[in-house]
Amino acid sequence: MNDYILQVENLKTYFKLDTGTLKAVDDVTFYLKRNETIGIIGESGCGKSVTAHSILRTVQNPGKVLGGRILYDDGSGPVDLVTCSPDSKAMRKLRGKDISMIFQEPMASLSPVYTIGAQMMEAVLVHQEKKDKKAAKELCMEMLRAVGMPDPEQKYNAYPHQMSGGQCQRAMIAIAMVNKPKILIADEPTTALDVTVQAQITDLMKHFQKEFNMSIIYITHDMGVIAEMADTIAVMYLGRVVESGSARAIFKNPIHPYTKGLLKSMPVLGNKSSERLHAIEGNVPVPLDPPDECGFCSRCQEKTAACAGSIPPLVEVEPDHLVRCFHYQGE
Ligand SMILES: Nc1ncnc2c1ncn2[C@@H]1O[C@H](COP(=O)(O)OP(=O)(O)OP(=O)(O)O)[C@@H](O)[C@H]1O
């Protein structure tokens, strides 16, 4: 069996707007191994969420996946999701069953007008040919207990507004996990929570990963969470992967000035709290008809005249460690 459950290659997702073409995801390549976690990191607007929605084929209009491949292999051979229509039976079967997604804001996926139980039952029954409601309810209760929901019987009949933020997050995870997906896409799932609940939620994901042999795409702007969760890392900037490799390689030997900037912005245990954290100056620009140059060059401390000439290629630094920077052209 192929080592990779997902291979994303040269993915392009653009939004054709009246004002021009917004290249949200532009030539993105990364690979996800079975039972492993890839961390996708970058500041707000780098294209992380649009990448996730491209995989699930749920990109909002007028966004369209316009190029590349998304090879998903559940063990029976790779299928290119780019060739599947977003509304196809194949994609509907895949979403929520093989690949599930959880969000920063549970209310983005929980309906306010249905109970948690009704939403869980819907998630189970939609993928069953013979609808067995009794078995489905048992599965839902088992999952509510597995996510550590307090008083699961009562929460099964509760509406989201009757629960705390952390409980809603657990309910969303229970819905995402109830079909034991092969891939979980977690888009900033802990950002809105306090640190104790954050740690509980990441532990929960690791527990499910082991129990169900699940792969995870963990999207965040927090290098600390990535250090805790990820086996491999893809650093995104302005719609492109600018550096990727094993977590060890990225933390020990970061090459791209953007990766180095992100690492310097991480708090270090033992440093005095009065010491200011490094911040990368400026903001991520909007990739509306972007010029053919390194996307980071407007903010890069190391830029030279060469950086504005064209888009740097992805170069292999060491096996499986790739970087997209004119200053690194290989040995
Ligand atoms: N529906 C849309 N219409 C137009 N532009 C969009 C749409 N959704 C996203 N974009 C643009 O695509 C680019 C990438 O956005 P995306 O949400 O993927 O970034 P992100 O890295 O996930 O940021 P965040 O951490 O804030 O979610 C941004 O410039 C954003 O403004």
The ligand as an SDF file (V2000), in Angstrom:
LIG
                    3D

 31 33  0  0  0  0  0  0  0  0999 V2000
  -14.9790   33.6320   -0.4740 N   0  0  0  0  0  0  0  0  0  0  0  0
  -13.8910   34.3700   -0.7760 C   0  0  0  0  0  0  0  0  0  0  0  0
  -13.9490   35.3420   -1.7110 N   0  0  0  0  0  0  0  0  0  0  0  0
  -12.8640   36.0860   -2.0390 C   0  0  0  0  0  0  0  0  0  0  0  0
  -11.6360   35.9150   -1.4610 N   0  0  0  0  0  0  0  0  0  0  0  0
  -11.5090   34.9600   -0.5390 C   0  0  0  0  0  0  0  0  0  0  0  0
  -12.6260   34.1350   -0.1340 C   0  0  0  0  0  0  0  0  0  0  0  0
  -12.1820   33.2690    0.8280 N   0  0  0  0  0  0  0  0  0  0  0  0
  -10.8700   33.5490    1.0200 C   0  0  0  0  0  0  0  0  0  0  0  0
  -10.4740   34.5540    0.2100 N   0  0  0  0  0  0  0  0  0  0  0  0
   -9.1170   35.1420    0.1390 C   0  0  0  0  0  0  0  0  0  0  0  0
   -8.1870   34.0900   -0.0850 O   0  0  0  0  0  0  0  0  0  0  0  0
   -6.9680   34.3640    0.5920 C   0  0  0  0  0  0  0  0  0  0  0  0
   -6.6320   33.1710    1.4650 C   0  0  0  0  0  0  0  0  0  0  0  0
   -7.6140   33.0740    2.5100 O   0  0  0  0  0  0  0  0  0  0  0  0
   -7.6400   31.9100    3.5990 P   0  0  0  0  0  0  0  0  0  0  0  0
   -8.9060   32.0500    4.3650 O   0  0  0  0  0  0  0  0  0  0  0  0
   -7.3650   30.6150    2.9520 O   0  0  0  0  0  0  0  0  0  0  0  0
   -6.4070   32.3060    4.5210 O   0  0  0  0  0  0  0  0  0  0  0  0
   -5.9690   31.6380    5.8830 P   0  0  0  0  0  0  0  0  0  0  0  0
   -4.4970   31.4530    5.7820 O   0  0  0  0  0  0  0  0  0  0  0  0
   -6.7810   30.4280    6.1740 O   0  0  0  0  0  0  0  0  0  0  0  0
   -6.3090   32.7790    6.9290 O   0  0  0  0  0  0  0  0  0  0  0  0
   -7.0970   32.6810    8.3470 P   0  0  0  0  0  0  0  0  0  0  0  0
   -6.0890   32.1430    9.3070 O   0  0  0  0  0  0  0  0  0  0  0  0
   -7.4840   34.1030    8.6280 O   0  0  0  0  0  0  0  0  0  0  0  0
   -8.2830   31.7810    8.1290 O   0  0  0  0  0  0  0  0  0  0  0  0
   -7.1720   35.6580    1.3780 C   0  0  0  0  0  0  0  0  0  0  0  0
   -6.6080   36.7360    0.6390 O   0  0  0  0  0  0  0  0  0  0  0  0
   -8.6830   35.7800    1.4630 C   0  0  0  0  0  0  0  0  0  0  0  0
   -9.0750   37.1330    1.5380 O   0  0  0  0  0  0  0  0  0  0  0  0
  1  2  1  0
  2  3  1  0
  2  7  2  0
  3  4  2  0
  4  5  1  0
  5  6  2  0
  6  7  1  0
  6 10  1  0
  7  8  1  0
  8  9  2  0
  9 10  1  0
 10 11  1  0
 11 12  1  0
 11 30  1  0
 12 13  1  0
 13 14  1  0
 13 28  1  0
 14 15  1  0
 15 16  1  0
 16 17  2  0
 16 18  1  0
 16 19  1  0
 19 20  1  0
 20 21  2  0
 20 22  1  0
 20 23  1  0
 23 24  1  0
 24 25  2  0
 24 26  1  0
 24 27  1  0
 28 29  1  0
 28 30  1  0
 30 31  1  0
M  END
$$$$
